[in-house]
Amino acid sequence: MSGKAKLNIDGTEYELPIIKGSEGETGIDITTLRASTKAITLDNGFMNTGSCQSAITFLNGEKGILRYRGYPIEQLADNSNFLEVSYLLNYGELPSSDQLSKFTNSVKEKAVLPDGVKNIIDQFPKDAHPMGVMAGAMAALSGFYPESLGECSDEMKDDLFCQLLGQAKVIASHFFRRSVGKKTVDPDSSVDYSSDFLQMMFSGDGFKVDEDVARALDVLLILHADHEQNCSASTVRVVGSSQANVFASISAGVSALWGPLHGGANQAVLEMLEAIQNDGGDHKRYLEKAKDKNDPFRLMGFGHRVYKNFDPRATIIKKACDTVLTKLGVKDPLLDIAKGLEEEALKDPYFVDRKLYPNVDFYSGIIYRALGIPTNMFTVMFVLGRLPGWLAQWREMTETKGIKIARPRQIYTGHNERNYVDVKDR
């Protein structure tokens, strides 16, 4: 706590504590606001509201900074791997060699789905949206692990963390293989997480995992691993605050991520690029359309709710995109359109003045497309990356003393009291 803020309401002055974060962020603690003043704050979209104190991820949108547990995203993307980053998010520190080996082996050992969950997945139509399948399967897991429905010990939370990291990729690959009429492929404990996922998705017809492509996918998962109190992470915390089990909480996060304004953004980017290609590929004309207030066209993949500078993840993912397309020998015209849009936008005063830079969604869809992942599975890939962040947020929330069930207030704008009128008199 650091100092007091003064609030004047109708001539009466109130003092509210000021909270300082470790990076110097300032927050006004309004915990007692309604009790002492009878007033509440109104903040559409929670753009200025801190819902918790967290030690997991630091994000500074003005400076384009993203750090997991203090480590810059650039260093983690260059030097780490997805499971090591997952360990970091969960435990707060980078693991020793022995700790990482044990953690990795635990994820591999627990990457097994109960037959009952496989049967549930198989009941979905082949053309069902994979996010609905993922949300349903996540919730269904609660029926097979009744011991985890009550209060969880630290050891049980450790097991659930590894279990869900392993099972998520099995759910995704199982439904994908079924949807394209191929036999499912079991996990391979001899390879790394991303290589294993690619094998489970595409084995057959001479498929062989390229080491650099698997590494590029691993980097993409790292970039998505956590992103502070975003819509889906906040959803996981809100649901978890009711003491709902971890499976229900994560399933809720999946559903929140499903929305096109959140996890579905990379799909929207790809659909936009395809529309430009189908209309002749003139990206400059579409940039002009984006600047026209009377034109319904929206430029997807530029700008961000939080970043008011360049998204630090976009620079990293652009390199990964080039690696994947080169390694796979893919000549994707959509990439040329994407690069053209980026090049023109970065020198156009309209976009520069508004700080509308490419974000992480701008290139991720092209990577997934090159890998052969269908468009409707792009958001499922986001789930795989974001899962360790959700689980770390859920764990932190459950271990915070004095946590209360989330219950926002509102400003009522409806009718004042009125009397019931019998139907014959209406």
C-alpha positions as CSV (number, residue, x, y, z in Angstrom):
1,M,0.0,0.0,0.0
2,S,1.3,3.4,-0.9
3,G,-0.6,6.6,0.0
4,K,-4.2,7.6,-0.3
5,A,-6.5,8.9,-3.1
6,K,-9.1,11.4,-2.3
7,L,-12.6,11.2,-3.8
8,N,-15.2,13.9,-3.4
9,I,-18.8,13.0,-3.8
10,D,-21.4,15.7,-3.4
11,G,-19.1,17.7,-1.1
12,T,-18.0,14.8,1.1
13,E,-14.4,13.6,0.8
14,Y,-13.4,10.0,1.1
15,E,-9.9,8.5,1.2
16,L,-9.1,5.3,-0.7
17,P,-5.9,3.3,-0.4
18,I,-3.4,3.4,-3.3
19,I,-1.8,0.1,-4.3
20,K,1.5,-0.1,-6.0
21,G,2.6,-3.0,-8.2
22,S,6.2,-4.3,-8.5
23,E,6.5,-2.6,-11.9
24,G,5.2,0.7,-10.6
25,E,1.6,0.4,-11.7
26,T,-0.8,2.4,-9.6
27,G,-4.2,1.1,-8.5
28,I,-6.9,2.7,-6.3
29,D,-8.4,0.1,-3.9
30,I,-12.1,0.6,-4.0
31,T,-13.0,-2.5,-1.9
32,T,-14.8,-0.4,0.7
33,L,-16.2,2.2,-1.8
34,R,-19.8,1.1,-1.8
35,A,-19.9,0.5,1.9
36,S,-18.6,3.9,2.8
37,T,-20.1,6.0,0.0
38,K,-23.1,4.0,-1.4
39,A,-21.6,4.5,-4.8
40,I,-20.0,2.1,-7.2
41,T,-17.7,2.5,-10.2
42,L,-18.9,2.0,-13.8
43,D,-16.4,0.6,-16.2
44,N,-17.6,-0.8,-19.5
45,G,-15.5,-3.7,-20.5
46,F,-13.4,-3.4,-17.3
47,M,-10.9,-1.3,-19.2
48,N,-9.8,0.5,-16.0
49,T,-10.6,-2.1,-13.4
50,G,-8.1,-4.4,-11.8
51,S,-9.8,-7.6,-10.7
52,C,-6.9,-9.1,-8.8
53,Q,-3.3,-8.9,-7.8
54,S,-1.2,-11.4,-9.8
55,A,2.4,-12.4,-9.9
56,I,2.2,-14.4,-13.2
57,T,2.4,-12.0,-16.2
58,F,3.5,-8.4,-16.7
59,L,2.2,-6.5,-19.7
60,N,2.9,-2.9,-20.6
61,G,0.9,-2.1,-23.7
62,E,2.3,1.4,-24.1
63,K,5.9,0.1,-24.3
64,G,5.2,-3.2,-26.0
65,I,6.5,-5.3,-23.0
66,L,5.4,-8.9,-22.2
67,R,7.1,-10.9,-19.4
68,Y,6.2,-14.2,-17.8
69,R,7.2,-14.3,-14.2
70,G,9.7,-11.5,-15.0
71,Y,11.3,-13.1,-18.0
72,P,10.9,-11.2,-21.3
73,I,8.9,-13.0,-24.0
74,E,11.7,-12.5,-26.5
75,Q,14.2,-14.5,-24.3
76,L,11.7,-17.3,-23.6
77,A,10.9,-17.6,-27.3
78,D,14.6,-17.8,-28.3
79,N,15.8,-20.1,-25.5
80,S,13.0,-22.0,-23.9
81,N,10.4,-24.5,-24.9
82,F,6.7,-24.8,-24.3
83,L,6.8,-27.2,-21.4
84,E,9.5,-25.3,-19.6
85,V,7.5,-22.1,-20.0
86,S,4.4,-24.0,-18.7
87,Y,6.5,-25.0,-15.6
88,L,7.6,-21.4,-15.1
89,L,4.0,-20.1,-15.2
90,N,2.8,-22.7,-12.7
91,Y,5.6,-22.7,-10.2
92,G,7.0,-19.2,-10.6
93,E,10.6,-20.2,-11.4
94,L,12.5,-21.9,-14.2
95,P,13.1,-25.6,-13.5
96,S,16.3,-27.4,-12.9
97,S,17.2,-30.1,-15.4
98,D,15.8,-32.8,-13.1
99,Q,12.6,-30.8,-12.4
100,L,12.0,-30.2,-16.1
101,S,12.6,-33.9,-16.9
102,K,10.2,-35.0,-14.2
103,F,7.6,-32.4,-15.3
104,T,7.9,-33.3,-19.0
105,N,7.6,-37.1,-18.2
106,S,4.5,-36.4,-16.1
107,V,2.8,-34.5,-19.0
108,K,3.7,-37.4,-21.3
109,E,2.4,-40.1,-18.9
110,K,-0.9,-38.3,-18.3
111,A,-1.6,-37.7,-22.0
112,V,-4.2,-40.4,-22.0
113,L,-8.0,-39.9,-22.4
114,P,-10.5,-42.1,-20.6
115,D,-12.4,-44.2,-23.1
116,G,-15.6,-42.6,-22.0
117,V,-14.3,-39.2,-23.1
118,K,-13.2,-40.6,-26.4
119,N,-16.7,-42.0,-26.8
120,I,-18.2,-38.6,-26.1
121,I,-16.0,-37.0,-28.7
122,D,-17.0,-39.6,-31.2
123,Q,-20.7,-38.7,-30.7
124,F,-20.2,-35.2,-32.1
125,P,-20.9,-34.8,-35.8
126,K,-17.8,-34.7,-38.0
127,D,-18.6,-31.2,-39.0
128,A,-19.1,-29.9,-35.4
129,H,-17.0,-26.9,-34.5
130,P,-13.8,-28.2,-32.7
131,M,-14.1,-25.5,-30.0
132,G,-17.5,-26.9,-29.0
133,V,-15.9,-30.4,-28.8
134,M,-13.0,-29.1,-26.8
135,A,-15.3,-27.3,-24.3
136,G,-17.5,-30.3,-24.0
137,A,-14.7,-32.8,-23.5
138,M,-13.0,-30.6,-20.9
139,A,-16.2,-30.4,-18.9
140,A,-16.8,-34.1,-19.4
141,L,-13.4,-35.0,-17.8
142,S,-14.8,-33.9,-14.5
143,G,-17.0,-37.1,-14.5
144,F,-13.9,-39.3,-14.6
145,Y,-11.9,-37.7,-11.9
146,P,-14.3,-37.2,-9.0
147,E,-11.5,-36.9,-6.5
148,S,-10.6,-33.5,-8.0
149,L,-14.1,-32.0,-7.6
150,G,-13.6,-30.8,-4.0
151,E,-10.7,-29.0,-2.4
152,C,-7.4,-29.9,-4.2
153,S,-4.1,-30.5,-2.5
154,D,-0.9,-29.0,-3.9
155,E,0.0,-32.4,-5.2
156,M,-3.3,-32.8,-6.9
157,K,-3.0,-29.4,-8.6
158,D,0.4,-30.5,-9.9
159,D,-1.1,-33.6,-11.3
160,L,-4.0,-31.8,-12.9
161,F,-1.7,-29.3,-14.5
162,C,0.3,-32.0,-16.2
163,Q,-2.8,-34.0,-17.0
164,L,-4.7,-31.3,-18.8
165,L,-1.6,-30.2,-20.8
166,G,-1.3,-33.7,-22.0
167,Q,-5.0,-34.4,-22.5
168,A,-5.8,-31.2,-24.4
169,K,-3.7,-32.2,-27.4
170,V,-5.2,-35.6,-27.4
171,I,-8.7,-34.2,-27.5
172,A,-7.8,-31.8,-30.4
173,S,-6.0,-34.5,-32.5
174,H,-8.6,-37.2,-31.8
175,F,-11.5,-35.1,-33.1
176,F,-9.4,-33.8,-36.0
177,R,-8.5,-37.3,-37.2
178,R,-12.1,-38.4,-36.8
179,S,-13.4,-35.5,-38.7
180,V,-11.2,-36.3,-41.7
181,G,-12.0,-40.0,-41.6
182,K,-8.6,-41.2,-40.3
183,K,-7.7,-43.5,-37.4
184,T,-6.6,-41.7,-34.3
185,V,-2.9,-41.7,-33.3
186,D,-1.7,-42.3,-29.7
187,P,0.8,-40.0,-28.0
188,D,4.5,-40.8,-28.5
189,S,6.4,-40.3,-25.2
190,S,9.8,-40.3,-27.1
191,V,9.3,-36.9,-28.7
192,D,8.8,-33.4,-27.6
193,Y,5.3,-31.8,-27.0
194,S,4.9,-30.0,-30.4
195,S,6.4,-32.9,-32.4
196,D,4.1,-35.3,-30.7
197,F,1.1,-33.1,-31.5
198,L,2.0,-32.9,-35.2
199,Q,2.5,-36.7,-35.3
200,M,-0.9,-37.2,-33.7
201,M,-2.5,-34.9,-36.2
202,F,-0.9,-35.8,-39.5
203,S,0.8,-39.3,-39.2
204,G,0.4,-41.4,-42.4
205,D,1.1,-40.9,-46.1
206,G,4.8,-40.5,-45.5
207,F,4.5,-37.7,-43.0
208,K,7.6,-36.8,-41.0
209,V,7.9,-34.1,-38.5
210,D,10.4,-31.4,-39.4
211,E,12.5,-30.3,-36.4
212,D,12.4,-26.6,-37.4
213,V,8.7,-26.7,-38.0
214,A,8.0,-28.3,-34.7
215,R,10.2,-25.7,-33.0
216,A,8.2,-22.9,-34.8
217,L,5.0,-24.4,-33.4
218,D,6.5,-24.6,-30.0
219,V,7.4,-20.9,-30.2
220,L,3.9,-20.1,-31.2
221,L,2.5,-21.9,-28.2
222,I,5.0,-20.0,-25.9
223,L,3.7,-16.7,-27.3
224,H,0.1,-17.6,-26.4
225,A,0.9,-19.2,-23.0
226,D,-0.5,-16.3,-20.9
227,H,-1.6,-12.7,-21.5
228,E,-2.5,-11.2,-18.1
229,Q,-6.2,-10.7,-17.3
230,N,-7.6,-11.2,-20.8
231,C,-11.2,-12.3,-21.4
232,S,-10.7,-16.1,-21.1
233,A,-8.3,-15.9,-18.2
234,S,-10.7,-13.6,-16.4
235,T,-13.5,-16.1,-17.2
236,V,-11.4,-19.0,-15.7
237,R,-10.9,-16.9,-12.5
238,V,-14.6,-15.9,-12.3
239,V,-15.9,-19.4,-12.6
240,G,-13.2,-20.7,-10.3
241,S,-14.1,-18.1,-7.7
242,S,-17.3,-20.0,-7.2
243,Q,-15.1,-23.1,-6.2
244,A,-16.2,-24.8,-9.4
245,N,-13.7,-27.6,-10.3
246,V,-10.8,-27.0,-12.6
247,F,-12.4,-28.8,-15.5
248,A,-15.5,-26.6,-15.4
249,S,-13.3,-23.5,-15.1
250,I,-11.1,-24.4,-18.0
251,S,-14.1,-25.4,-20.1
252,A,-15.5,-21.9,-19.5
253,G,-12.2,-20.4,-20.6
254,V,-12.4,-22.4,-23.8
255,S,-15.9,-21.0,-24.5
256,A,-14.7,-17.5,-23.8
257,L,-11.8,-17.9,-26.2
258,W,-14.1,-19.1,-28.9
259,G,-15.4,-15.6,-29.7
260,P,-14.0,-13.9,-32.8
261,L,-13.0,-10.9,-30.8
262,H,-10.7,-13.1,-28.7
263,G,-9.3,-16.4,-29.8
264,G,-11.0,-16.4,-33.1
265,A,-9.2,-13.3,-34.4
266,N,-6.6,-15.3,-36.4
267,Q,-9.3,-17.1,-38.2
268,A,-10.8,-13.7,-39.0
269,V,-7.5,-12.5,-40.4
270,L,-7.2,-15.5,-42.7
271,E,-10.8,-15.0,-43.9
272,M,-9.9,-11.4,-44.6
273,L,-6.8,-12.3,-46.6
274,E,-8.8,-14.9,-48.6
275,A,-11.4,-12.2,-49.4
276,I,-8.7,-9.8,-50.6
277,Q,-7.2,-12.6,-52.7
278,N,-10.5,-13.5,-54.2
279,D,-11.1,-9.9,-55.1
280,G,-7.9,-9.6,-57.1
281,G,-5.3,-9.3,-54.3
282,D,-5.0,-5.5,-54.3
283,H,-4.0,-4.9,-50.7
284,K,-3.5,-1.2,-51.2
285,R,-7.1,-0.8,-52.2
286,Y,-8.2,-2.6,-49.0
287,L,-6.1,-0.4,-46.9
288,E,-7.9,2.6,-48.3
289,K,-11.2,0.8,-47.6
290,A,-10.1,0.4,-44.0
291,K,-9.6,4.1,-43.7
292,D,-13.0,4.9,-45.1
293,K,-15.5,5.4,-42.2
294,N,-18.4,4.7,-44.5
295,D,-16.9,1.4,-45.7
296,P,-17.9,-1.7,-43.7
297,F,-14.5,-3.4,-44.3
298,R,-12.4,-3.9,-41.2
299,L,-8.7,-4.6,-41.2
300,M,-8.2,-7.6,-39.0
301,G,-5.0,-8.4,-37.2
302,F,-3.9,-4.8,-36.6
303,G,-4.0,-3.1,-33.3
304,H,-4.7,-4.6,-29.9
305,R,-7.0,-3.8,-26.9
306,V,-3.9,-3.6,-24.6
307,Y,-0.9,-2.9,-26.9
308,K,-0.6,0.8,-27.9
309,N,2.7,0.0,-29.5
310,F,4.0,-2.9,-31.6
311,D,2.9,-6.2,-30.2
312,P,6.2,-7.8,-29.2
313,R,4.8,-11.3,-30.1
314,A,4.2,-10.2,-33.7
315,T,7.9,-9.7,-34.5
316,I,8.7,-13.2,-33.2
317,I,5.9,-14.9,-34.9
318,K,6.7,-13.3,-38.2
319,K,10.1,-15.1,-38.1
320,A,8.4,-18.4,-37.2
321,C,6.0,-17.9,-40.2
322,D,8.9,-17.5,-42.6
323,T,10.6,-20.6,-41.2
324,V,7.5,-22.8,-41.6
325,L,6.7,-21.6,-45.1
326,T,10.3,-22.1,-46.2
327,K,10.7,-25.5,-44.6
328,L,7.4,-26.8,-46.0
329,G,8.1,-25.3,-49.4
330,V,4.8,-23.4,-49.2
331,K,4.2,-20.6,-51.7
332,D,1.2,-19.0,-50.1
333,P,-0.2,-15.9,-51.9
334,L,-1.9,-15.0,-48.7
335,L,1.5,-14.3,-47.1
336,D,2.4,-11.9,-49.9
337,I,-0.9,-10.1,-49.3
338,A,-0.2,-10.1,-45.5
339,K,3.3,-8.7,-46.0
340,G,2.0,-6.1,-48.4
341,L,-0.6,-4.9,-45.9
342,E,2.0,-4.7,-43.2
343,E,4.6,-2.9,-45.3
344,E,2.1,-0.3,-46.5
345,A,0.4,0.2,-43.1
346,L,3.6,0.8,-41.3
347,K,4.4,3.8,-43.5
348,D,0.8,5.1,-43.8
349,P,0.3,8.1,-41.4
350,Y,-3.3,6.9,-40.8
351,F,-2.2,3.7,-39.2
352,V,1.1,5.0,-37.7
353,D,-0.7,7.9,-35.9
354,R,-3.3,5.5,-34.5
355,K,-0.6,2.9,-33.6
356,L,-2.3,0.2,-35.5
357,Y,0.5,-2.3,-35.8
358,P,0.2,-6.0,-36.7
359,N,-0.6,-8.2,-33.7
360,V,0.1,-11.9,-33.0
361,D,-3.0,-13.0,-34.8
362,F,-1.9,-11.5,-38.1
363,Y,0.6,-14.3,-38.9
364,S,-0.5,-17.2,-36.7
365,G,-3.3,-18.2,-39.1
366,I,-0.9,-18.4,-42.0
367,I,1.3,-20.8,-40.0
368,Y,-1.6,-23.0,-39.1
369,R,-2.8,-23.0,-42.7
370,A,0.7,-24.1,-43.9
371,L,0.7,-26.9,-41.4
372,G,-2.5,-28.2,-42.8
373,I,-4.7,-27.3,-39.8
374,P,-8.2,-26.4,-40.9
375,T,-9.4,-22.9,-40.3
376,N,-12.1,-24.0,-37.7
377,M,-9.3,-25.5,-35.6
378,F,-7.2,-22.3,-35.3
379,T,-8.8,-21.4,-32.0
380,V,-8.2,-24.9,-30.7
381,M,-4.5,-24.3,-31.3
382,F,-4.9,-21.1,-29.2
383,V,-6.4,-23.3,-26.4
384,L,-3.3,-25.5,-26.4
385,G,-1.0,-22.5,-26.0
386,R,-3.1,-20.7,-23.5
387,L,-3.9,-23.7,-21.2
388,P,-0.8,-23.3,-18.9
389,G,-1.7,-19.7,-18.4
390,W,-5.3,-20.5,-17.5
391,L,-4.2,-23.2,-15.1
392,A,-1.6,-20.9,-13.5
393,Q,-4.3,-18.2,-13.1
394,W,-6.7,-20.7,-11.6
395,R,-4.1,-22.0,-9.2
396,E,-3.1,-18.5,-8.1
397,M,-6.7,-17.5,-7.6
398,T,-7.5,-20.6,-5.5
399,E,-4.5,-20.1,-3.3
400,T,-5.1,-16.4,-2.7
401,K,-6.4,-15.8,0.9
402,G,-9.7,-14.0,1.3
403,I,-10.7,-14.6,-2.4
404,K,-14.4,-13.8,-2.9
405,I,-16.8,-15.1,-5.5
406,A,-16.9,-12.7,-8.4
407,R,-20.1,-10.7,-8.3
408,P,-20.0,-7.4,-10.2
409,R,-22.5,-4.6,-9.5
410,Q,-24.6,-2.7,-12.0
411,I,-26.3,0.7,-12.6
412,Y,-30.0,-0.1,-13.1
413,T,-31.7,1.8,-15.9
414,G,-35.0,0.0,-16.1
415,H,-38.6,0.9,-15.0
416,N,-39.3,2.2,-11.5
417,E,-41.7,0.2,-9.4
418,R,-45.1,-0.4,-11.1
419,N,-48.1,-2.6,-10.3
420,Y,-49.1,-5.8,-12.0
421,V,-52.0,-5.5,-14.4
422,D,-54.3,-8.5,-15.0
423,V,-54.1,-9.9,-18.5
424,K,-57.8,-8.9,-19.3
425,D,-57.0,-5.3,-18.5
426,R,-53.9,-4.9,-20.7
